[in-house]
Amino acid sequence: MTLAEELQKAVPSVLTREWGQLNRGAPWQGGTPELLVSPASTEEVAQVLTWAGQEKVGVLPLGSGRHLAPVGPGSFMALDTSLLSSVDEYEPADLTITAGTGTSFDTVDAALRGNGQWAPFDPPGVSERSIGGFVSEASHSFLWTGYGALRNHVLGATLVTGDGRVLRLGGKVVKNVAGYDLLRPVVGGRGRLGVLTSVCLRAFPLPAHERVLVLKDSAIMSLIEPALLVGTAPVLPASIVVVGQADMLGGSSALVLRVHGAESSVDADQSTIEKHLGMSFDIVARTEADGLLNEIQDRGGLDSRCVEVSVLPSRLPQVVAAAEQVGVARAAVDSYAGRLRMGSNDMSADAVTALRLAVEQLGGSLRVARWDGALRPEDTSRRDAELDLTKRLESIFDPSGVLWPTRP
Amino acid sequence: MATTHEDVVSCSMTQTLSPNVADRLRAIVGHDLVITDPDRLFAYESDGLTAYRVVPRAVVLPETTEQVSEVLRTLHDEGIEVVPRGAGTGLSGGALPTPDGVIVGTARMSRILSIDAPNRLAHVQPGVINARLTEATAPYGLYYAPDPASQSTCTLGGNVAENSGGPHCLKYGVTSRYVTGLTVVMADGEVVRLGGAGLEASCGLDLVGLFVGSEGCFGIATEIEVRLLPQVESIRTLLGIFHTMEAAGHAVTDIIGSGLMPAAVEIVDNATIVAVEASVFSAGYPVDAGAALVVEFDGTEAGLDDDADRAEQCCLSAGATKVIRAKSDEERIALWKGRKKAFGAMGRIAPDLLVQDATVPRTRLPEVLARITEIGREYDLKIANVFHAGDGNLHPNILFDRQNSEELERVEKASREIMTLCVSVGGTITGEHGVGVDKRAYMPLVYNEVEMDMLRSARRVFDPDGRLNPGKVVQ
């Protein structure tokens, strides 16, 4: 009996397909699943995972499938969440929206923008991401300075554990300390603790006005210090990013600020920042700003090889200097958060390993976000005690160890 | 109060600490920092939830991570339960002793270890008082955002344990948003480092986020790394006076719905206003007002007047009879006074005050408040409401006399009805005070048995023997 036949026997209602029938729209990184299963409800996800847990069948949770971390070789099935696609509840006055995890970020964003609200997060390729993948990955957003990390704004979720238990985590309210916060490790947990089927996000009012400011220079390094200085200004922009060799700026590198607020306050903020730096910024015309912001948002994150670095902001100059061999000239650097993202199609594993060592010596960490071939370099190693706690936590959510069975 | 009074109140020590164990603890922390004298132990019989009192076997007051580790290892080896305690200002009985337990207090771990201004970080010991951190970072143009009402006395360790909020978390978020790294001593004395600024890119699960709010059940945080924010340039504060609570609630909905993002939105009801105005904390609020609404904006000077104008218009449209705008810091403090001194004022009109805590979706506030009033009437209890209206965090305060057992029973029944109500409209049983012992019996209102089991399992990940803060959060 094939895997598909066994699953159909256990969960007759669930849709199963050949892997090749999934239109991912992007190159797949890693091993090929034996089966694609597409549950249409939380209950079906629970039935599938109950069966998988009992039969010890590996499960790869799948959102859009375009931004998965690398998958190693081995036998497993892919659990596609695309049928869990609906905005289930949206109360604009509560600033909360609940959607099935197969819903595209674009769909959620459109619903919010129709009411003068938005979800201020811009990881690479965000518009095509599913909400489930977006939350599971919790990639860094360059709007972190103004709005904080995604993990602070996921209010609730429904999660199916590796053995099919359904857990409602968090809720629909901003303040909630009823019991241990099991939602926190799930956000950014990359599917290791379960399959998300529904997520409640906090929404924000759309800023009345956005001004995009740029300070150009030929090299990324000479922009890091001014970027750090902006972070000490009396007013903070919503985003402070240095981008290398921006196509939208004719190949120039630039410090790019997004300033949000009422029109009068945006004027004042620009003036305050310029006075603080002793430098003048150019205002990017609205017609060009979206293209520039999209380029920054996706920078490196859609390349076949991509690494992300975090470090204390004050150590960014040293990291940038150490990252020359990893394509830092075309990096995007969030100077306020101390985050860098670099991507290319020909990054060498040796260069990444050397950068990782340099970053670790500076007290930072490095993650390989995408890697399309063999010889994948290692991520930053975790401390033993923390790793032990992580494994114990994973074991209570996924006692059979079926989730992400082939992850590197 | 969910757990019945009889469940937890016990004023007798079931056993004293053996001289051998006490001597070993004294060898670690020093003679004076292990308290076994019954007269001195009474000071630790409760936290801010005074309805429950249990005298601990002993209190140990370490000063370093190493001492905490040795103390916990010693107690673990002896099979003795440990109740962590910060300043003891918690309102859910999270630091209530157990009859067989020893309190490990962090009050003497009160050093600010470093302030890293360029990276906007501070490393502190858990006994640092919340407001003191903001004072210490002010010369660098920085501050610590979470501001629980008890910020002049509560400690960062307690804030981490409870994931504390405060009036300004509508805009700035609660404690978990600001904690970037922790040094934690586990139940068996093992020292574990969780997270840390600069390590965000690594692939680990968010154990820091999980630890924050674990109410002393997962370990004792002995070093805390927190993110600081730049001080705000300017502030605008408004006070709206309304005939009815419902009108004030509509004003809040209009303010948030119009796209404004206030730093704080707070409401006090008529019962609270009357109590405040009859006290030494009188703030000049009209005693015939149905509700008073405090709205505060902060940020760049240039945009604040526009925001305040729009909020004022929302208040007037919703039926405010008067809107006052502070023109100076002194006036701002005066406008806040009625809100900030509410709990103190109510303490003067009844022997006991149960400060309840629940959160509901903001749009459900008017109906929930109306029903809470009915519940008070049905149980013949005086309930005064003070709450963080911007994020739907209610504090229905029930005035009572705990010497009156019949009244206490009514308080318990009314509390349960209020909690059930809040959960039924999509809210939860606690927004910022934690579960402790107080809300433990309400947990099944929020979680089914599968979810409760998962909470218990998570606890065992950190403390397999269940020796840390037993009887709190989940049994």
Interface residues (C-beta under 8 A of the other chain):
Chain A: E91 P92 A93 D94 L95 T96 G116 Q117 H140 G148 A149 R151 N152 T161 R165 V166 L167 R168 G171 K172 V173 V174 K175 N176 V177 A178 G179 Y180 D181 L182 R184 P185 V187 G188 G189 R190 R192 L193 F204 P205 L206 A208 L228 G231 T232 A233 P234 V235 L236 G261 A262 S264 S265 D267 A268 D269 T272 E308 V309 S310 V311 L312 P313 S314 R315 A337 G338 R339 L362 G363 G364 S365 L366 R367 D379 T380 R382 R383 A385 E386 L387 L389 T390 R392 L393 E394 I396 F397
Chain B: D116 P118 N119 R120 L121 G141 E162 N163 G165 C169 L170 G173 V174 S176 R177 E190 V191 V192 R193 L194 G196 A197 G198 L199 E200 A201 S202 C203 G204 L205 D206 L207 G209 L210 V212 G213 S214 C217 F218 P230 E233 T253 I256 G257 G259 L260 M261 G299 T300 E301 A302 G303 L304 D306 D307 T359 V360 P361 R362 T363 H388 D391 G392 N393 G426 G427 T428 I429 T430 G431 E432 H433 G434 V435 K439 M443 V446 Y447 V450 E451 M454 L455 S457 A458 R459 R460 V461 F462 V473 V474
